[in-house]
């Protein structure tokens, strides 16, 4: 129980701007992890470990930190723009939080407990094939075998999955930035921040952190906002409602995402007052988790909604969001950068 409590408190400590005393004993493990990360990267450079190139280009959307930073809505944004430009994309994902141990397709009616919450959300919203698997090469190969018309793959996460050759990398940061800038387990970083220099673009889902901006140098950078105004019924029927119709009622809001406060802040911008109920990222909900909602109305993210069917004791609404991106002045837009990379040209 003590170990479980420590694991739950780690993310809060990681995103302090200083190294809190409780993390000092973890520094030797962080140094060991840094050495292993560097060795693994070097083994791929020396070709001691094999890199596999799929027959179509691969766009990797990932992050340097653990936890959610807004990758899923960005993947949806990229896929939508690729389709509008005439491409036929597919999506691969690890399926984090799902119990599946083999590569499998994700359908709109798949079980989130098997395939993961984010892949299920992607399958329902994207309109393109989605495959999950811890081995991204195998997932991509299976997707192309099942859908030979697919001509580009977007990988939701996978920045550190070096066995899969990629055409370009998009790194996402949310408003928490890199926290204390330490590697796991003393901090939230999967790789050192200097790894950013090998990426192709950076997307800020929140206020940019100055140190990371400096490391990004001349890389194209874009600001991303998640926009949602109208709620839809969690039951899946066609009902919807505005924030105005919810004001003055007893509201509970849940968020099992990387940064629950991001969702709560969005609800507040809509003028809503509610009780906050944060949960860990990818939390597997049970009925007892939501018992408080019996005396009011439950508000949740789309990512939570795919796991809460049949668990909500009363009225519940979901806030769908869409990513809106804007490029930095004088820099190419993100989609322009992606197209130029896919077409084999350097960004202008």
C-alpha positions, 0 to 999 in steps of 0.5 A, spaced: 500 500 500 505 504 501 508 503 494 502 504 491 501 511 495 508 513 493 506 512 485 500 516 485 504 522 488 510 521 484 507 525 478 505 531 483 512 531 485 515 531 478 511 537 476 514 541 481 519 546 478 524 544 483 527 537 485 523 535 492 526 532 497 522 526 497 525 524 490 532 525 492 533 517 493 531 516 486 536 520 483 541 514 482 536 510 479 534 516 474 542 516 472 542 509 471 535 510 466 539 515 463 545 511 461 540 505 459 536 510 454 543 513 451 546 506 450 539 504 447 539 510 442 547 509 440 545 501 439 540 503 434 545 508 431 550 503 430 545 498 427 546 493 432 539 494 433 534 493 427 530 499 424 524 497 420 522 501 414 514 500 413 512 501 405 509 507 407 511 514 410 510 514 418 508 520 422 510 519 429 506 524 434 509 523 441 512 526 447 518 526 452 514 526 458 510 520 461 503 521 461 498 525 456 499 531 453 494 532 448 497 527 443 490 524 441 486 530 439 493 532 435 493 525 431 485 526 430 487 533 427 493 531 423 489 525 420 483 530 418 488 534 414 491 528 411 484 526 409 482 533 406 489 533 402 487 526 399 491 521 403 489 515 406 491 515 413 491 509 418 493 510 425 497 505 430 497 505 437 500 501 443 493 501 446 496 503 453 491 501 459 488 495 454 489 488 456 490 485 449 497 482 448 497 481 441 496 486 435 489 487 433 484 492 429 480 497 433 473 498 432 468 503 434 464 498 438 471 495 441 472 494 449 476 499 452 479 494 457 482 490 451 484 495 446 485 502 451 481 508 451 485 512 447 485 507 441 478 506 442 476 514 442 481 514 435 477 509 432 470 512 433 472 519 431 477 518 426 474 514 420 480 511 419 483 504 420 486 503 427 490 498 430 494 497 437 500 493 439 506 494 443 510 492 437 509 498 433 512 495 427 507 489 427 501 493 428 503 497 422 504 491 418 498 488 420 494 495 418 497 495 411 495 488 410 488 489 412 488 496 408 492 496 402 490 502 400 493 506 406 498 510 404 501 514 410 501 511 418 500 516 424 503 513 430 499 515 436 505 515 441 511 511 439 517 517 439 521 512 443 519 506 439 526 506 435 525 500 431 520 503 427 523 508 422 519 514 421 518 520 416 518 525 421 516 526 429 512 531 432 513 532 439 507 535 444 508 538 451 502 541 455 502 547 460 506 543 465 512 543 460 518 538 463 517 539 470 523 538 474 527 536 468 529 529 471 529 523 468 524 517 470 523 515 476 526 522 479 522 526 474 517 525 468 522 525 462 523 519 458 529 522 454 533 528 456 530 534 453 536 535 448 533 529 444 528 535 442 533 537 437 532 531 433 525 532 432 521 535 426 516 540 430 514 542 437 506 543 439 505 547 445 498 544 448 499 550 453 503 556 455 510 554 452 516 553 457 522 558 455 527 553 456 524 548 452 523 553 447 530 555 447 532 547 446 527 547 440 531 552 436 529 553 429 524 547 429 517 549 427 513 550 433 505 551 433 500 553 439 494 548 440 488 549 443 482 544 445 476 547 443 469 544 445 462 548 447 457 543 446 456 537 451 453 530 448 449 525 452 454 520 455 449 514 453 451 515 446 444 517 444 443 524 439 442 528 445 446 535 446 446 541 451 449 547 452 453 550 458 448 555 459 443 549 461 447 546 466 449 552 470 446 552 477 445 545 477 449 540 482 455 538 477 461 533 478 466 533 473 471 527 472 478 527 468 482 521 468 487 524 463 495 526 464 493 533 467 486 533 469 486 540 471 486 542 464 479 539 463 477 542 469 479 549 467 476 548 460 469 547 464 470 553 468 471 557 461 464 555 460 462 558 466 460 552 470 461 551 477 462 543 479 466 539 484 472 536 481 474 529 481 481 527 478 483 520 477 490 517 474 491 517 467 488 511 463 484 510 470 479 503 469 473 506 472 468 502 476 461 503 479 464 505 486 468 511 483 462 514 480 457 513 486 458 521 488 454 522 481 448 520 484 446 526 487 447 531 481 450 531 473 456 528 471 461 531 466 467 528 463 472 527 457 471 523 451 477 519 453 473 517 460 466 516 457 469 510 452 470 507 459 464 509 463 458 506 459 453 503 464 457 505 470 454 512 471 448 512 476 444 518 473 445 524 468 452 524 464 454 529 459 461 529 455 465 535 452 468 533 445 474 537 443 477 539 437 484 541 436 485 548 433 493 550 431 496 556 429 503 557 427 508 561 430 510 568 426 515 567 420 514 559 421 511 554 417 504 551 419 505 544 422 501 541 416 505 544 411 511 541 415 508 534 415 506 535 407 513 537 405 516 532 409 512 526 406 513 529 399 521 529 401 522 536 401 525 540 407 520 545 410 520 552 407 
